[in-house]
């Protein structure tokens, strides 16, 4: 993936590595990733302990300290090892460049979940006055991909948390957008989680929930009529038996039908 704002001058300076005190480095304020796997950080720390840090982190100077641009997992691992200093490349990047690099680094590593990715896109749009088309070009994505991710932010924070907790997919999330009510969305998320529904099954469930109330009422009315008809028929058969006519009668029910077998002796 190409990082569009690196120019030739940047490239010349990329290999100038210095050692910086770990305590002087602040995390990237534009870091889109919210969850870090502690087991993976521990594994990385063990690797650094045995083989050293192979790739330097990237920082920028700000107010007599440093802000991390890229390499938060490496920085966390160094802190876990109580390292006093860490190799770093110092860059003169502005806020927009920092935000873009943080997003691109995570996208390349596939470290972000789809909701973190959506939030990162929205922040770039809001804070740096980018259009979706401009953002798509900068992160090497199609504009439709950006738009589909951003639509997920129309879900409430509660629903988004439930989606992540249930380990649902992005397509599950987009399906929920068909429902207007957060209460209905929540009910569907819980049913998906309970029954392990795939996306197609989820869409069928949502379609059923969106069925107009009048149609549901009509179906119930027809069902009531069928029960009345069945009761009337059985009452009539009972009357025929009482009149002395030999009648063989069986009834079987399933979810959708009522089946009768009636045999009259001559």
TAMOBEL-V152557 format. One record per residue. N is the residue number from 1. RES is the residue in three letters. NEAR is the number of other C-alpha atoms within 12 Angstrom. Layout:
# TAMOBEL-V152557
n->[N:N]
res->[RES:RES]
near->[NEAR:NEAR]
This chain:
# TAMOBEL-V152557
n->[1:2:3:4:5:6:7:8:9:10:11:12:13:14:15:16:17:18:19:20:21:22:23:24:25:26:27:28:29:30:31:32:33:34:35:36:37:38:39:40:41:42:43:44:45:46:47:48:49:50:51:52:53:54:55:56:57:58:59:60:61:62:63:64:65:66:67:68:69:70:71:72:73:74:75:76:77:78:79:80:81:82:83:84:85:86:87:88:89:90:91:92:93:94:95:96:97:98:99:100:101:102:103:104:105:106:107:108:109:110:111:112:113:114:115:116:117:118:119:120:121:122:123:124:125:126:127:128:129:130:131:132:133:134:135:136:137:138:139:140:141:142:143:144:145:146:147:148:149:150:151:152:153:154:155:156:157:158:159:160:161:162:163:164:165:166:167:168:169:170:171:172:173:174:175:176:177:178:179:180:181:182:183:184:185:186:187:188:189:190:191:192:193:194:195:196:197:198:199:200:201:202:203:204:205:206:207:208:209:210:211:212:213:214:215:216:217:218:219:220:221:222:223:224:225:226:227:228:229:230:231:232:233:234:235:236:237:238:239:240:241:242:243:244:245:246:247:248:249:250:251:252:253:254:255:256:257:258:259:260:261:262:263:264:265:266]
res->[UNK:UNK:UNK:UNK:UNK:UNK:UNK:UNK:UNK:UNK:UNK:UNK:UNK:UNK:UNK:UNK:UNK:UNK:UNK:UNK:UNK:UNK:UNK:UNK:UNK:UNK:UNK:UNK:UNK:UNK:UNK:UNK:UNK:UNK:UNK:UNK:UNK:UNK:UNK:UNK:UNK:UNK:UNK:UNK:UNK:UNK:UNK:UNK:UNK:UNK:UNK:UNK:UNK:UNK:UNK:UNK:UNK:UNK:UNK:UNK:UNK:UNK:UNK:UNK:UNK:UNK:UNK:UNK:UNK:UNK:UNK:UNK:UNK:UNK:UNK:UNK:UNK:UNK:UNK:UNK:UNK:UNK:UNK:UNK:UNK:UNK:UNK:UNK:UNK:UNK:UNK:UNK:UNK:UNK:UNK:UNK:UNK:UNK:UNK:UNK:UNK:UNK:UNK:UNK:UNK:UNK:UNK:UNK:UNK:UNK:UNK:UNK:UNK:UNK:UNK:UNK:UNK:UNK:UNK:UNK:UNK:UNK:UNK:UNK:UNK:UNK:UNK:UNK:UNK:UNK:UNK:UNK:UNK:UNK:UNK:UNK:UNK:UNK:UNK:UNK:UNK:UNK:UNK:UNK:UNK:UNK:UNK:UNK:UNK:UNK:UNK:UNK:UNK:UNK:UNK:UNK:UNK:UNK:UNK:UNK:UNK:UNK:UNK:UNK:UNK:UNK:UNK:UNK:UNK:UNK:UNK:UNK:UNK:UNK:UNK:UNK:UNK:UNK:UNK:UNK:UNK:UNK:UNK:UNK:UNK:UNK:UNK:UNK:UNK:UNK:UNK:UNK:UNK:UNK:UNK:UNK:UNK:UNK:UNK:UNK:UNK:UNK:UNK:UNK:UNK:UNK:UNK:UNK:UNK:UNK:UNK:UNK:UNK:UNK:UNK:UNK:UNK:UNK:UNK:UNK:UNK:UNK:UNK:UNK:UNK:UNK:UNK:UNK:UNK:UNK:UNK:UNK:UNK:UNK:UNK:UNK:UNK:UNK:UNK:UNK:UNK:UNK:UNK:UNK:UNK:UNK:UNK:UNK:UNK:UNK:UNK:UNK:UNK:UNK:UNK:UNK:UNK:UNK:UNK:UNK:UNK:UNK:UNK:UNK:UNK:UNK]
near->[16:17:24:19:20:20:12:10:12:18:14:12:17:22:18:18:19:19:22:30:22:30:20:24:36:28:30:33:25:34:38:36:33:20:18:20:16:14:14:18:24:22:20:28:27:19:18:27:20:12:11:19:26:18:21:30:40:40:42:29:23:21:10:11:18:30:39:41:43:41:37:38:37:37:41:32:31:34:25:23:25:17:23:17:21:36:28:35:31:30:32:23:26:19:24:29:29:32:37:43:36:39:41:38:31:32:28:18:16:14:25:27:29:35:39:30:38:31:33:37:46:33:28:35:25:16:18:21:15:19:20:29:20:21:33:26:23:30:33:23:24:17:20:16:23:32:25:27:31:29:28:34:30:27:34:22:17:17:31:34:21:28:34:23:15:24:24:32:27:30:24:36:40:31:31:42:33:28:27:17:19:21:16:22:34:28:22:39:41:23:22:31:24:15:14:19:23:23:23:15:20:34:25:20:27:31:18:18:22:22:17:12:12:11:14:15:13:14:16:14:14:14:18:14:14:18:17:14:15:21:16:14:21:22:15:17:26:19:15:20:19:12:11:13:15:17:21:17:21:14:17:14:13:9:8:10:13:18:16:17:16:20:15:14:12:7]
